[in-house]
Amino acid sequence: MDTLPVSHTAGRGPLAVIRFLGLVLLGALVGGVAALAAVGFVTIVLWLNEVLLISPRSRMMFDQRGMLVAATVAVPALGGLVVGLLHRHIPEGRPHSPADVIAAVQTRRGRLPGRAGGVSALSAMISLGAGASVGQYGPLVHLGATLGSLGARVLRMGRSDDNITIACGVAAAIATAFNAPLAGIVFAHEVVLRHYALRAFAPVAAAAIVGYVIAANVLERGALFHVADTAVPRPWEFALFVIIGGLGALVAGGYMRAILDVGRLAGRLPLAAPLRPALAGALLGVVALWVPDILGMGQETLRFATIAGAFGSGELLLVLVLKLAATALCLGMGFSGGVFSPALVIGTLFGALCGTLVGEFSDAPQATFVFYAVCGMVAVTAPVIGAPLTTLLIVFELTGSYALTTAALASVTLASPIAAQLFGRSLFDIQLLNRGLDLSAGRGQALLQTTPVAEQLTRDCVTLAPQTTVHAAIPALSEARHAEAYLVDARGCYHGCVTLPELEAAQQAGESHRAIVDFTETARPVLHPDSSLWDAMAQLGEMTGEALAVVDAERDDAFLGVVYEARIARAYLRHSDALRKEEHGTG
Amino acid sequence: MAPVNLGTLALLLIGATALANAADDDTLHVLSWGGAYERAQQEALFTPFTESTGIPVEVHRYDGDLAPLRRAVAEGTVPWDVIDMTRSQAMAACDADLLEHLPADLPAPAPDGTPASRDFLPGAIGECALTHSVFATVVAYRRDAFPGQRPTHISDLFDQQRFPGPRALQRTPAVNLEWALLSYRVPREELYDLLSTRRGLHLALERLDSLDEIHWWEAGDTPPQLLADGEVVMASGYNGRFFDAMLDREIPIEILWDGQVQEFETWAVPRGASNADAARDFIRFATTSERLAELARRIPYGPARHSASLQVTTHPHSGQDMRLHIPTHPLNSAGAIEKDEQWYARTQARIDAYFEDWLASRP
């Protein structure tokens, strides 16, 4: 058996430095490509919104009332149909999202599929262009990640470097879309990498800076919020911000539940998969005839929600509920898009509702209204994407206001932990858990859980027929220099395992003529072909012996081979070592 | 530069006219707006052009009506070679195929070599028309009305607690809706997106409604007069008119540049112009940084190119620092908004009706 490779002390020579600089350069390159892709994506969506009469400006400039009504229903419906048909070209039949990126990085699988990524980006573009109530940042993140992974694959780089280039694409996408490089860097670490290593930081930072520079020169957009310079909340208002955070966590939970529940119900609809988003689009369009605020990403609604008095409190509640329902409907029924932008709108409406109510029952000045809106916004968005620091930084970088960031901090303090306790770390984590990947105990466990133990399978072991006598079995084992034998009948079925000490004890007791099947070890567990390294480690704790048999329960307990305890331990050490190098290496 | 001697100018003008009569086919026929504007153009553009090329210039006047141009092009007898027109009209005329297309390399680069495409304002170099100057609708206020403080943001127009007193506004939805919505501190980039929603229009009118006394004006010379008479303390109006009031009539007013709504003057060549080559030469000459800066020294219209805005100095006769008075100077242009002509072209009737309904509902 080969020995464990000695782990080298990472990067000390000049060659290592050059290699590392190469990685940083690649990060900047990935950042540039991802940023340009993001700019292209956003531009096309805006253009589609103009041409397809989704944006308020184009609707206002279009003078024929009847045509406008028809388009409001037909455009999302047809868009949904196109999206549904596109999704047939993805193996899983659903668009890929940041959850897939997180899974690929957390399990060190990397290698995001290019085709599924491209189709997902295209379908998200059409979803957003046709006015579906979905977000744009998720698709941008996934597109950036796919481009980064593609870069690593083209250059034949290892899994650790693949993870880093994925993070670079993600950081650049966020830096470009929000014009906020720090938020991009933190998002890549907080949501995707989930560890902090200097080796990853430098390339990710390079990517975010390139993204920011490109965004600052190409995309002209107003800041998400504006704060009048003089407004500072009174001390007691901070207590309210904390409470808004707690309540916002519940809104976030309701939002996530609604998306997942609609998704579950949609699966039971007696309707072909491509028709589901079409139906959702038609419903959305009909409701939008009365409440146009729910169409599209809702930039205008977001803006109005930060203005005191733009909505009455009843109106705020109505738009909030409808926007939440519309987003759950669109995403659950199979439109492609993110969860962040709708969460921004819902959260801001929620904060505005709180601010309006506070204004009605107290003498809080209208000047701090925007603080309530922003607190509601972070309280809902941070739990949904599982990124409290990122949302804070977005607020800080977009407003440059320290007072506003502090208020947001007060709100997020309760929001994120409450939502994590009640629902899960983020919508992505809940989705992954439903798909069988549990990230709640960290990356080490997730990695072992996704590594099949079958990789360590061997047939290099002693197999005996169950009816072999003890007398015949002992020399067979001695000859093979093994202490255990696995009982396999003529049909290949597994009947348990015997150990040499047990057999010798039987011989001493004068039972050497009996069949060995009578002496099998009852407590010895077995593994299945899809058992993970994690399962195997758990079972090692309860046994003593050489190896575990791998048995296919679905094929009549067919014996496939064994996995030696030593190899399980070695595989575990090797994965831990790789993780340690990735997370603690410097370059 | 020394102030132009009026005597020399008169002689030159006589000479130019004589020249024009002698060789009529050579003359460049320019259609422009007359008045003080034409006098400034004469000093800064037409006379120097004739001096440097020998081509005489004859100026005709119009009031912006496109109908004569439409007729002339249809009949094939276009009497002008160059027209000074607003950008919205130039866009309409271009769509109607009444103008020649201009070559992309027509405008000269800046003196420091910066290509024209980066030196001109965004959107200034059009298919059929080259934007040369910018004028603005602004708010002016009486300097003596608010002791101790001054309006600095357009939202101060609606703040009658800090800045008490009656206002005068133009009786149109344009500009008023923009300012009203801007007073909620929304970003300028999103102005027309937000005005396209029922909620945005409602908010804007609600803000206008909050003003308890509004004098509505229609003619451009009314607002300086209302300010002069002390009838109002703040008024919207054209920056050129306020400039005249400040300088010539010494009325104690000040311009609030934040929120200025910019509109554009362009040069265009009508389809079938008999002297099209000379017309293009003139446009290139008249839009150099030097000439634009000279024009802006004589009338407070902002040059449409950055390098020229920076070169503007003092008024040649009064010695006034003209930088304080032109819309495009960096000191003034930070809070400028560009009127969305396309938006108005498509929505004018509905917006007008909405505005008139609101006016009628005011007590």
Interface residues (C-beta under 8 A of the other chain):
Chain A: S55 P56 R57 R59 M60 M61 F62 D63 E220 R221 G222 A223 H226 A228 P292 Q299 E300 R303 F304 I307 G309 A310 F311
Chain B: Y184 R185 V186 P187 R188 E189 E190 Y192 D193 L194 L195 S196 T197 R199 G200 L203 E206 Q342 W343 R346 T347 R350
